[in-house]
């Protein structure tokens, strides 16, 4: 996780707070319990590298509103934390100076972002903390921007997936009454480029035109688990990816599978993008150029996209695939072995789906979770991950149900244990038909390993279908 060199943070400072018990805006300290700030288990499973976040820390804002509910940062009685840095040390998240829970019935609201930054900070007289993300054409300027939400409450709660509003000591989560467990979410879309060729070629550069140029992220999102961006609607950003700017694995081996040839671009979510891709490469000493413009696509926060370049027998093709974010943490390793237990291939529970069609196609049943089980036996130290790869229609058409009944984008578990998945439609009345492949991979020893035999011996995947209603 790189330093936020190109991100500025707009902070709120309030003055003349009559209810503040001490002059440093720490707020009332009538209680004896310290406020504990930490990461949720969901964060540890969802970000690229928990170690990177531990190294950089995260920033927190805390607003005191007395016995009243939070309405806006400007209306808060005092600011107890203003871009408070939270760091990881000795297996725990800590900060200084310590803040304490106020008296009985007194309410605090928390907002957070990551990684922490201290440079480029300015103060306004009112308003919500905001992050201005302004990458340049340099790959090194890219940043995986995260913001913290409350996933500790049930998904049916009005505050689920939003900041921690109106928290009182003893009602945060479970029995850990003083702890505020932020779940950090990806606020951007992630883009990489992959390439393969039937002849040995060397890519010299890739030009990507028409990408989002940046935007301003509010830490006070109004929709659950959805980042609230104000985009630079009329501006676009171009990238020239070469040996001096993020290009890697440029020499493609004849007949090899797709190789990731660049470091990631982190883009502000934006609809109806039509990126233009120009590929310059050498073949047998000749310099060649291929160009193609992609069909319109929506970049969704927390989703990873792969621009796949294929040069086969001189024919150039460019497609786009959506994959779970973690797939691009490192290159996929195709040579390692993933074993499926005898009888461990995917099995669907009767009466949980509408029908199964030839070619491993499963049609969802109305308002019913399709349930399947499987068992991967090796590598025994690995972790499996399940996600959806959109084939057609709505990119967010399908969700998993976790153990608490919450809709999530991916699931994971330990290799060696029988696994179960519940798959549901994200909406009961879709206006279009959508399909997505159920993709399951294993991560082990720093590699992402495809699972080739969960369906049959050919590497097939189940296709999940929701028809237009």
C-alpha positions as CSV (number, residue, x, y, z in Angstrom):
1,X,0.0,0.0,0.0
2,X,1.7,3.2,-1.2
3,X,1.8,6.5,0.6
4,X,-1.0,8.9,-0.2
5,X,1.2,11.3,-2.0
6,X,-1.5,12.5,-4.3
7,X,-4.4,12.6,-1.8
8,X,-5.4,15.6,0.2
9,X,-7.8,15.5,3.2
10,X,-10.3,18.2,4.1
11,X,-11.0,18.2,7.8
12,X,-13.6,19.8,10.0
13,X,-12.7,22.0,12.9
14,X,-15.3,23.5,15.3
15,X,-14.6,26.3,17.7
16,X,-16.5,27.7,20.7
17,X,-17.8,24.3,21.9
18,X,-19.4,25.1,25.2
19,X,-19.9,21.4,26.1
20,X,-16.3,20.4,25.8
21,X,-14.8,19.5,29.2
22,X,-11.2,20.3,28.2
23,X,-9.6,22.7,25.8
24,X,-8.0,20.1,23.5
25,X,-11.4,19.2,22.0
26,X,-11.2,15.7,23.5
27,X,-14.8,15.9,24.7
28,X,-16.3,15.0,28.1
29,X,-14.2,12.5,30.1
30,X,-16.7,11.6,32.8
31,X,-16.4,7.9,32.1
32,X,-13.5,5.6,33.0
33,X,-13.4,3.3,29.9
34,X,-11.0,4.1,27.1
35,X,-12.3,4.1,23.5
36,X,-10.7,1.2,21.6
37,X,-10.3,1.5,17.8
38,X,-9.6,-1.6,15.7
39,X,-10.2,-3.5,12.5
40,X,-13.0,-6.0,12.0
41,X,-12.4,-9.5,10.8
42,X,-14.1,-8.6,7.5
43,X,-11.4,-6.0,6.9
44,X,-8.7,-8.6,7.3
45,X,-10.3,-10.8,4.7
46,X,-11.1,-8.1,2.2
47,X,-8.1,-5.9,1.8
48,X,-5.0,-6.6,-0.3
49,X,-2.5,-6.7,2.7
50,X,-3.4,-6.4,6.3
51,X,0.4,-6.0,6.9
52,X,0.5,-2.8,4.7
53,X,-2.4,-1.3,6.7
54,X,-0.7,-2.1,9.9
55,X,2.4,-0.3,8.6
56,X,0.6,2.9,7.5
57,X,-2.2,3.0,10.2
58,X,-5.6,4.7,9.7
59,X,-7.2,8.0,10.5
60,X,-10.3,8.5,12.7
61,X,-12.8,11.4,13.3
62,X,-15.0,11.3,16.4
63,X,-17.9,13.6,17.0
64,X,-19.7,14.2,20.3
65,X,-23.4,15.1,20.2
66,X,-24.4,14.7,23.9
67,X,-27.8,12.9,24.2
68,X,-28.8,14.0,20.6
69,X,-28.3,12.0,17.5
70,X,-25.7,12.9,14.9
71,X,-27.1,15.0,12.1
72,X,-23.9,16.5,10.6
73,X,-20.3,17.2,11.5
74,X,-21.1,20.9,11.6
75,X,-23.9,20.3,14.2
76,X,-21.7,18.3,16.6
77,X,-21.1,19.7,20.0
78,X,-17.4,18.9,19.8
79,X,-14.8,17.0,17.9
80,X,-13.1,14.4,20.1
81,X,-10.8,13.1,17.4
82,X,-9.6,15.1,14.4
83,X,-7.7,12.9,12.0
84,X,-6.5,10.8,14.9
85,X,-3.8,8.4,13.8
86,X,-4.3,4.8,14.9
87,X,-1.1,2.6,14.7
88,X,-0.4,-1.1,15.1
89,X,2.1,-2.1,17.8
90,X,2.6,-5.3,19.7
91,X,-0.4,-7.1,18.2
92,X,-2.8,-4.3,19.0
93,X,-4.1,-1.0,17.5
94,X,-3.3,2.0,19.6
95,X,-3.5,5.8,19.5
96,X,-2.5,8.7,21.7
97,X,-3.7,10.7,23.6
98,X,-6.3,8.2,24.9
99,X,-10.0,9.3,24.6
100,X,-12.7,8.0,27.0
101,X,-16.4,7.2,26.6
102,X,-18.5,10.0,28.0
103,X,-21.2,9.6,30.6
104,X,-24.4,7.5,30.4
105,X,-26.6,8.3,27.5
106,X,-23.9,10.4,25.8
107,X,-23.4,9.7,22.1
108,X,-20.3,9.5,19.8
109,X,-20.1,9.1,16.0
110,X,-17.0,7.8,14.2
111,X,-15.7,8.1,10.7
112,X,-12.4,6.6,9.4
113,X,-10.2,6.2,6.3
114,X,-7.0,4.4,5.4
115,X,-4.1,4.5,4.9
116,X,-3.3,7.4,7.3
117,X,-1.9,10.7,5.9
118,X,-0.7,13.8,7.6
119,X,0.4,15.9,4.6
120,X,-1.9,18.1,2.4
121,X,-4.3,18.7,5.3
122,X,-6.4,21.9,5.4
123,X,-9.2,22.9,7.8
124,X,-12.6,24.2,7.0
125,X,-15.1,25.8,9.4
126,X,-17.7,23.1,8.7
127,X,-18.4,20.0,6.7
128,X,-17.8,16.3,6.5
129,X,-14.2,14.9,6.3
130,X,-13.4,14.3,2.6
131,X,-10.6,12.7,0.7
132,X,-9.6,14.2,-2.7
133,X,-8.0,11.6,-4.8
134,X,-6.1,13.0,-7.8
135,X,-3.8,10.4,-9.4
136,X,-1.6,11.4,-12.3
137,X,-0.6,9.3,-15.3
138,X,2.1,7.7,-13.2
139,X,1.4,4.3,-12.0
140,X,3.3,5.1,-8.8
141,X,0.7,7.7,-8.0
142,X,-2.1,5.1,-7.7
143,X,-3.6,4.5,-4.3
144,X,-6.0,1.9,-2.9
145,X,-8.3,4.3,-0.9
146,X,-10.2,2.7,1.9
147,X,-13.0,4.1,4.1
148,X,-14.4,2.6,7.3
149,X,-18.0,1.5,8.0
150,X,-20.1,-0.2,10.6
151,X,-20.7,-3.8,9.6
152,X,-21.0,-4.9,13.3
153,X,-24.7,-4.4,13.3
154,X,-27.2,-6.6,11.4
155,X,-27.6,-5.9,7.7
156,X,-31.2,-4.9,8.4
157,X,-30.1,-2.1,10.7
158,X,-30.4,1.4,9.2
159,X,-26.8,2.2,10.1
160,X,-25.3,-0.9,8.5
161,X,-22.5,-0.1,6.1
162,X,-22.3,3.5,7.2
163,X,-20.2,5.4,9.8
164,X,-20.6,4.4,13.5
165,X,-23.4,6.8,14.4
166,X,-24.7,7.6,17.9
167,X,-22.6,5.0,19.7
168,X,-22.8,4.8,23.5
169,X,-20.5,2.8,25.7
170,X,-21.8,-0.7,25.9
171,X,-23.8,-0.9,22.6
172,X,-21.0,-1.1,20.1
173,X,-20.8,-4.8,19.3
174,X,-21.1,-8.1,21.2
175,X,-19.5,-8.2,24.6
176,X,-16.5,-6.0,23.7
177,X,-18.2,-2.9,24.9
178,X,-15.5,-0.3,24.4
179,X,-14.2,-1.4,21.0
180,X,-15.2,0.3,17.7
181,X,-14.4,-2.3,14.9
182,X,-14.1,-0.5,11.6
183,X,-14.6,-2.6,8.4
184,X,-12.6,-0.9,5.7
185,X,-13.9,-1.0,2.2
186,X,-12.3,-0.3,-1.2
187,X,-13.5,3.0,-2.4
188,X,-12.0,2.7,-5.9
189,X,-12.1,0.2,-8.8
190,X,-9.0,-1.8,-9.6
191,X,-7.7,-2.2,-13.1
192,X,-4.8,-4.4,-14.5
193,X,-3.8,-5.4,-18.0
194,X,-3.0,-9.0,-18.9
195,X,-1.6,-10.3,-22.2
196,X,-0.9,-13.6,-24.1
197,X,0.3,-14.4,-27.6
198,X,0.7,-17.4,-29.8
199,X,4.2,-16.1,-30.8
200,X,7.0,-14.9,-28.7
201,X,6.6,-11.1,-28.5
202,X,7.8,-8.2,-26.4
203,X,5.4,-5.5,-25.4
204,X,7.1,-2.1,-25.4
205,X,4.2,0.1,-24.2
206,X,0.4,0.1,-23.6
207,X,-1.5,3.4,-23.8
208,X,-4.8,3.5,-21.9
209,X,-7.0,6.6,-22.8
210,X,-10.2,7.8,-21.2
211,X,-9.8,6.7,-17.6
212,X,-11.4,8.6,-14.6
213,X,-9.2,11.5,-13.5
214,X,-10.1,11.5,-9.8
215,X,-12.7,12.7,-7.4
216,X,-13.7,13.7,-3.8
217,X,-14.7,10.9,-1.3
218,X,-17.0,11.8,1.6
219,X,-16.4,9.7,4.7
220,X,-20.1,10.1,5.6
221,X,-21.7,7.8,3.0
222,X,-25.5,7.7,2.9
223,X,-25.9,4.3,1.2
224,X,-24.7,1.1,2.9
225,X,-21.2,0.0,1.9
226,X,-21.3,2.4,-1.1
227,X,-18.6,5.1,-1.3
228,X,-19.9,8.6,-1.8
229,X,-17.8,10.2,-4.5
230,X,-18.1,13.5,-6.3
231,X,-16.3,12.8,-9.5
232,X,-14.6,15.1,-12.0
233,X,-17.2,14.4,-14.6
234,X,-15.7,16.2,-17.5
235,X,-12.1,15.2,-17.0
236,X,-10.3,12.0,-18.1
237,X,-6.9,10.6,-17.5
238,X,-4.5,8.8,-19.9
239,X,-1.8,6.3,-19.0
240,X,1.3,5.4,-21.0
241,X,2.5,2.2,-19.4
242,X,6.1,1.3,-20.3
243,X,9.4,0.2,-18.8
244,X,9.6,3.5,-16.8
245,X,5.9,3.4,-15.7
246,X,4.7,0.2,-14.3
247,X,5.3,-2.3,-17.2
248,X,6.4,-5.8,-16.2
249,X,6.5,-9.3,-17.7
250,X,6.7,-7.6,-21.1
251,X,8.3,-10.6,-22.9
252,X,5.5,-13.0,-23.6
253,X,6.3,-16.7,-24.0
254,X,4.8,-18.4,-27.0
255,X,1.6,-20.1,-26.2
256,X,1.7,-19.2,-22.5
257,X,-1.5,-18.2,-20.6
258,X,-2.3,-14.7,-19.6
259,X,0.4,-12.8,-17.7
260,X,-0.2,-9.6,-15.7
261,X,1.9,-7.0,-17.5
262,X,1.4,-3.9,-15.2
263,X,0.9,-2.7,-11.7
264,X,-2.6,-1.8,-10.8
265,X,-4.5,1.4,-11.6
266,X,-7.0,2.5,-8.9
267,X,-9.8,4.4,-10.5
268,X,-12.7,6.5,-9.1
269,X,-16.0,4.7,-9.8
270,X,-17.6,6.0,-13.0
271,X,-20.3,4.8,-15.4
272,X,-20.2,4.4,-19.2
273,X,-16.5,4.5,-19.7
274,X,-15.1,3.6,-23.1
275,X,-11.3,3.2,-22.6
276,X,-9.2,3.1,-25.7
277,X,-6.2,0.7,-25.6
278,X,-3.1,1.0,-27.8
279,X,-0.6,-1.8,-27.7
280,X,2.9,-1.4,-29.1
281,X,5.1,-4.6,-29.4
282,X,7.9,-6.2,-31.3
283,X,7.7,-9.5,-33.2
284,X,10.7,-10.9,-35.1
285,X,12.3,-7.5,-35.0
286,X,9.3,-5.6,-36.4
287,X,7.6,-2.9,-34.5
288,X,3.8,-3.3,-34.5
289,X,0.8,-1.4,-33.1
290,X,-2.7,-2.6,-32.3
291,X,-5.6,-0.3,-31.2
292,X,-9.1,-1.1,-29.9
293,X,-11.8,0.8,-27.9
294,X,-13.8,-1.1,-25.3
295,X,-17.5,-1.1,-25.2
296,X,-19.0,1.1,-22.5
297,X,-18.4,-0.3,-19.0
298,X,-19.3,0.9,-15.5
299,X,-16.4,1.0,-12.9
300,X,-17.8,-0.2,-9.6
301,X,-16.0,0.4,-6.2
302,X,-14.5,-2.7,-4.8
303,X,-14.5,-4.5,-8.1
304,X,-11.4,-5.5,-10.0
305,X,-11.2,-5.4,-13.8
306,X,-8.8,-7.1,-16.2
307,X,-8.2,-5.7,-19.7
308,X,-7.1,-8.9,-21.5
309,X,-5.0,-8.5,-24.6
310,X,-4.7,-11.5,-27.0
311,X,-2.5,-11.6,-30.0
312,X,-3.1,-15.0,-31.7
313,X,-1.6,-15.7,-35.2
314,X,-1.5,-11.9,-35.8
315,X,-5.1,-11.3,-34.8
316,X,-5.5,-8.8,-32.0
317,X,-8.4,-9.0,-29.5
318,X,-9.2,-7.1,-26.4
319,X,-11.7,-8.1,-23.8
320,X,-12.6,-7.2,-20.3
321,X,-13.2,-9.5,-17.3
322,X,-14.5,-8.7,-13.8
323,X,-12.9,-10.7,-11.0
324,X,-12.7,-10.4,-7.2
325,X,-10.3,-7.8,-5.9
326,X,-7.9,-10.2,-4.3
327,X,-7.2,-12.1,-7.5
328,X,-4.8,-9.4,-8.6
329,X,-2.9,-9.2,-5.3
330,X,-0.2,-11.4,-7.0
331,X,0.2,-13.2,-10.3
332,X,-1.9,-16.3,-10.7
333,X,0.2,-19.5,-10.5
334,X,-0.9,-22.2,-12.9
335,X,1.7,-24.8,-12.2
336,X,0.9,-25.6,-8.6
337,X,-1.5,-28.4,-7.7
338,X,-4.9,-27.9,-6.2
339,X,-6.6,-31.2,-5.3
340,X,-10.3,-31.9,-4.9
341,X,-11.4,-34.6,-2.5
342,X,-13.0,-37.8,-3.9
343,X,-16.7,-36.8,-4.3
344,X,-15.8,-33.2,-3.4
345,X,-16.9,-31.6,-6.6
346,X,-19.7,-29.0,-6.4
347,X,-23.1,-30.5,-5.5
348,X,-26.3,-28.5,-5.4
349,X,-29.0,-29.0,-2.8
350,X,-32.3,-30.2,-4.3
351,X,-35.2,-27.7,-4.4
352,X,-32.9,-24.7,-3.8
353,X,-32.7,-23.7,-7.5
354,X,-35.1,-23.5,-10.4
355,X,-33.3,-25.9,-12.8
356,X,-30.0,-27.1,-14.1
357,X,-29.3,-26.9,-17.8
358,X,-26.7,-28.7,-20.0
359,X,-23.3,-27.2,-19.8
360,X,-23.3,-26.6,-16.0
361,X,-25.8,-23.8,-16.1
362,X,-27.9,-23.1,-13.0
363,X,-31.1,-21.0,-13.0
364,X,-31.8,-19.3,-9.6
365,X,-35.2,-19.9,-8.0
366,X,-37.3,-16.8,-7.1
367,X,-36.5,-15.5,-3.6
368,X,-34.5,-18.7,-2.8
369,X,-30.8,-19.2,-2.0
370,X,-29.2,-21.8,-4.2
371,X,-27.1,-24.0,-1.9
372,X,-24.0,-26.0,-2.9
373,X,-21.2,-27.8,-1.1
374,X,-17.7,-28.9,-2.1
375,X,-14.4,-30.0,-0.6
376,X,-10.8,-29.0,-1.7
377,X,-8.2,-31.3,-0.1
378,X,-4.9,-29.7,-1.0
379,X,-2.8,-27.6,-0.4
380,X,-3.7,-28.1,3.2
381,X,-2.3,-24.7,4.3
382,X,-4.4,-22.8,1.7
383,X,-7.6,-20.8,1.8
384,X,-10.3,-21.0,-0.8
385,X,-12.1,-17.9,-2.1
386,X,-15.4,-17.9,-4.0
387,X,-16.7,-15.0,-6.1
388,X,-18.7,-14.1,-9.2
389,X,-17.2,-13.3,-12.6
390,X,-19.8,-11.4,-14.6
391,X,-20.5,-12.9,-18.0
392,X,-23.5,-10.7,-19.0
393,X,-25.9,-8.2,-17.6
394,X,-25.7,-6.6,-14.2
395,X,-22.2,-6.8,-12.6
396,X,-23.9,-6.9,-9.1
397,X,-26.6,-9.4,-9.9
398,X,-25.5,-12.1,-7.6
399,X,-24.4,-12.2,-3.9
400,X,-23.5,-14.8,-1.3
401,X,-25.2,-15.1,2.0
402,X,-22.7,-15.2,5.0
403,X,-23.3,-17.1,8.3
404,X,-25.3,-14.1,9.6
405,X,-27.5,-13.8,6.4
406,X,-25.7,-10.7,5.1
407,X,-25.3,-10.3,1.3
408,X,-21.5,-10.3,0.5
409,X,-19.5,-10.3,-2.7
410,X,-17.1,-13.2,-1.8
411,X,-16.7,-16.1,0.6
412,X,-13.7,-17.9,1.9
413,X,-12.7,-20.9,4.0
414,X,-10.0,-23.4,4.9
415,X,-8.8,-26.0,2.5
416,X,-9.5,-29.5,3.8
417,X,-12.9,-28.7,5.2
418,X,-16.3,-29.2,3.6
419,X,-17.5,-25.9,2.3
420,X,-21.0,-24.6,1.7
421,X,-22.2,-21.6,-0.3
422,X,-25.5,-19.9,-0.5
423,X,-26.1,-17.8,-3.6
424,X,-29.0,-15.3,-4.1
425,X,-30.1,-12.7,-6.5
426,X,-29.3,-9.1,-5.5
427,X,-32.7,-8.0,-6.6
428,X,-36.0,-9.9,-6.9
429,X,-37.3,-8.0,-10.0
430,X,-34.4,-7.5,-12.5
431,X,-35.0,-5.6,-15.7
432,X,-32.4,-7.6,-17.6
433,X,-31.1,-11.2,-17.6
434,X,-27.8,-11.6,-15.9
435,X,-25.2,-14.4,-15.8
436,X,-22.0,-14.9,-13.9
437,X,-19.4,-17.7,-13.5
438,X,-19.0,-19.1,-10.0
439,X,-15.2,-18.8,-9.6
440,X,-13.3,-20.6,-6.8
441,X,-9.6,-20.1,-6.3
442,X,-7.1,-21.1,-3.6
443,X,-4.5,-18.8,-2.1
444,X,-1.4,-20.4,-0.6
445,X,2.2,-19.2,0.0
446,X,1.7,-15.9,-1.8
447,X,0.1,-17.4,-4.9
448,X,-3.5,-17.5,-6.3
449,X,-4.2,-21.1,-7.6
450,X,-7.1,-21.9,-10.0
451,X,-9.2,-24.8,-9.0
452,X,-9.7,-26.8,-12.2
453,X,-11.7,-29.9,-11.2
454,X,-14.5,-28.7,-9.0
455,X,-17.0,-29.1,-11.8
456,X,-15.3,-31.6,-14.2
457,X,-11.8,-32.4,-15.4
458,X,-11.8,-29.8,-18.1
459,X,-11.7,-26.7,-15.9
460,X,-15.3,-25.8,-16.4
461,X,-17.2,-23.4,-14.1
462,X,-20.8,-23.2,-13.1
463,X,-22.8,-20.4,-14.8
464,X,-25.3,-18.8,-12.5
465,X,-28.4,-17.3,-14.3
466,X,-31.1,-14.9,-13.2
467,X,-33.7,-14.2,-15.8
468,X,-35.4,-10.9,-16.5
469,X,-38.5,-10.5,-14.5
